[in-house]
Amino acid sequence: MIRIGGSNPGSILDGTFVRKLGRFDVVYSWGVLHHTGAMCEAIENTAQLVVPGGTLALALYRKTPLCWFWALEKEWYCRASETAQARVRGLYVGLLRAAFTLVRRDFSSYVSNYSGHRGMDFAHDVYDWLGGHPYESIGPDDLNKMLGQLSFRQVRANVHSAAIGLFGSSCNEYVYRRTPG
């Protein structure tokens, strides 16, 4: 859903709605397009909102070897009972705590400082991660190719190193500029 100022909400997947919005110097979409169920279409529609010479800033789930698992888990989680969801959250947190212990990191400190780093508390973020369906991910090369075909060039990126994705995928962050003219 898009809400600009006091306007009526709409969907980034609705091309007619998107065209009516106009074009902007800066378009910012942080961690939402991968939850639309049609991420590539959502990225393309978002890119249409940027004027030539304008900036597009995106945060999108990075591609990992376990993205297939997380897509299935999120679909299941959204259909599961509250009791089953609570059990899965407990299992996830327990496994994460064990992983911290194995690498000698302080899990309690991580949780207590979490909101300062993420902008939401740890428990809410676990719920959000496990239930964030639909779920899609994209690699930096695929995103660069897609946006290159739409006349964008990458200005900056914060791309996490490839990992298996055992506890999730996290987001890569990108800034692109639309080629003038």
N, C-alpha and C positions, 0 to 999 in steps of 0.2 A: 504494500500500500504506500502511496506517495501522498504527502500532505505538504503543500507549499503555502505558507502564510495561512490565511483563513479559508483557503479553497476547499472544495469537496475532495475527499480521498479518491484515489483511483489506483489501478494496477499498472506496474511497469511492463506487464505483458500485454496490455491493451494499447496497440499501436496508434489507434485513433486518439485515445486519451493523451498519450505521450506527445504526439504531434501538436496538440492544442496547448501544451505547456509553454512552448517557446524554446529559446536557446539561451544558454547561460555561459558566463566566463569561467565559472568553477562549478563542477558537478561532483558530488561526494557521496559515495555509497559504501558504508563501512559494515561489512559482515552480514549483508542481507540477500544479495542477489543469488547466492548459492542455496537459499531456502525457497526459491520460487517454483521449483519443479521444472523449470525451463531456463537454466542459468545462461546458456549462450544467447538465447533470444533476449533475456533480461539485460545482459551486457550490451548487446547490439542496440537495444532501445535506449539504454542509458547513454550510450555514446552519441546517439542522435541529439541529445540535449546540449551538447558542447559546441560552442561557436568555434569557427576557425581561429587558431591561436589560443584557444581556451584550454583549461586543465581538467582532467578527469582523475579522481583519486578513488581507488578501490581497495577493499580488503576482502579476499576470497580464500576459502579453504584450499589448502595446498593438497596436491595429489600425493597419496602414500600407497604402499602396497596393501594396506588394510581398509581402504575406502569402501570397498565392496561390503566388508563386514559391518562398518558403521552405517551404511545405507540400510542394510537389513535390520540391524539393531534398532535404529531410530524408527523404522516403520513398525516393528514389533512393539516398541516401547509406547508409541502413541496409541496403540490399540489395547495395551495391557491394563489390567486393573491397577488401582492405586497401591494395593498391597504388593503386587508384582513389581511395580515401578520402584517402590521403596526398597524392596529386596535387591533389585539391580543397582540402585544408587549405593546401597550399603556394600555390595560386592565390589563395585567400581572403586569406592573410596578405600576399602580394605586393601585391594590390590595396589592402588596408588601408594598407600601408606607403606606397604611391603616393598615396593620398588624404591621409594625414598630411603628406606632402611638399608636396602642392598647397596645403594650408591652413597651411603653415609650422609644424606641430606636430612635436615630438620623439618619434618612434616608439619609439626605444630607451628613453627615459625612461618612456614610457607602459607598455611591457612590463615593465621592471624594477620599477616601482611597482605593478604590476597586482594582485598578491596582497593587498597592503595595503588595496586598495579593494574587491576582489571576493570575497576569502576563498578563492580558488583561483588556481593559476598560469595564465598566459595560454594556454599550449599546451593545457592540459586544458579550459579554457573554450572555445577554438576547436573542439575535438573535440566537446564537449558541445553547442555551438550548432549545428554543422553536422549532427549526428546526432540531435537532440532530436525524435524522432518517436514518437507522434503530436504534432502541433503545431496549436494553435488560438490565436486572439487575440480580444480584445474591446475595444470602445471604452468610454470612461467613461459616456457617456449610456446605452448598452445595459446596462451593469452596474448603474447607478443604477436604471434601470427594473425590471430583474429583481429586485434586492434590495429595492426599494421595495414591490413586490408581495408580498414575503415579510416585510413589517413591519420593514425596516431603514432607517435614515437615515444618510447619510454624515457622518462626524465630521471626517475629514481625508483628503486625497489628495495624493500626489506624482505628478502626471500630466505626462509629458514632452510637449513641443510636438510637433505633428504633423510627421512627416518622411516621406520616401519609403520608408525602410527598406532602403536599399541594402546595408548591412552587418548588418542584423538589425532586430529590433523593440524590444528591451529591455522591461523590465517597468514598468508603472505600479503604484503602491503605494496601497492603500486601507485605511481604517479605518472600520468601520460599527458602529452601535449598534442592537441589536434593541429596538424599541419595547416598553416595559413593558406587561404585561397583555395 
